[in-house]
Amino acid sequence: MADSLAVEIQTRLRWLFSDSLDLSTVADSSGVEYEKNLADGTSVDQVDKIWHDQRTVAATSNDDLDLTALTNSVFGSTITINFAKVKSILVVNTSTTSGDELRVGAAASNAFTAPFNGGATSVVEVGADSALLLSSNKDGWSVTGGSADVLRIANPGGNSITYKIVIVGTSS
């Protein structure tokens, strides 16, 4: 039997900014939304691989994820996910303690740098009770086994941090 994958990505930021004046209140109420559906496949706007997990990074430690050898248990079997391209990455820092931040990127070797324009030392910080969504749904970011395939999730602080992660992409 063939497998099939459909992914829906949604994000929304809404605001109400108001200024109370002597005789009235002026308000700016709006929002920005993004929604994308990715069909099953390996072309533009398509995905055929997904990997997700809830993980814990010990204090002052790293969680290095090899994007060409991610294991997951599905329906009682262990499978290995090998990404050729990554289309989206979602990282959710579940800690509610102020100062508990995660740093995404900058693996010591074979760093997956495609979403980080600054190269192998670039990181994006994800603060406590926060999320990071990186998305390149049209073409995706190439993963090169053995040279550009390690996504680092680093914890520079003194507490262990649990996080959730979802990666979607293609096998070719």
C-alpha positions, 0 to 999 in steps of 0.5 A: 500500500502506498502512503499519502501526506497532506499538510496544512500550514496556518499562522495568524497574528491579530492585534487591537491597538487603541489610544484613549483620547479626551472625547474618543478612542482611536483603534487600529484593529487588524491582522496578518494571516498565512495559510498553505496547503501542501499536497502529496508529492515531491514537486513545488508545493508538495511534501511526501515526508514528515517527522515529529517528536517531543524532545528534551535538551539537557542544560547546556547541551545540544540535540543534533538532528540528522535530517537524513536519518530521523527515526520515528515509530509509526503504527508500531514500526520504526521507520527512518525519514531521509529528507532531500528537501525541507519545506517547513520546520516548526519548533515549539519551546514548551518551557514557561520559565523566563530565560529558557531559550532554545537556539536553532541552527549552528551545528558543529559539523555538517550544519544544515544552514539553508534557512539561515542566510548567515551560514554555519554560525547563524541561529534563531532563538526561540524563547520560553513559551514561544514558537518558530515556524520556518517555511519554504514551501515552493522549492524547499531547502536542500539537505546534503547527506554528510555535509549539510544535514544536521539541524541543531537545537541547543540549550545554552541555559541551566534548565532542561527544556522540552520542545516539540518539533515538526519537519516536513519535506520531500524524499527527492 
